[in-house]
């Protein structure tokens, strides 16, 4: 699905499930290269089982993309998202 430049792939799929609040959300995050060789952080989110939002942000260097990726991971972790296997 995603083509990575990095030696180690930067991909994350996580979920936040809270039955008491009828909450079942997913969040996917990856670093990929575009057809033009640019580096992008790609995100997708929404309710599990439904199509949600998508966003790509371009960066001048892979290092900048990795820093942004890790910031997003920290924010989602604080909000209760936990890594999960994609089904």
Buried (B, 14 or more C-beta within 10 A) or exposed (E): EEEBEEEEEBBBBBBBBEEEEEEBBBBBBBBBBEEEEEBBBBBBBBEBEEEBEEEEBEBEEBEBBBEBBEEBBEEBEEEEBEEBEEE
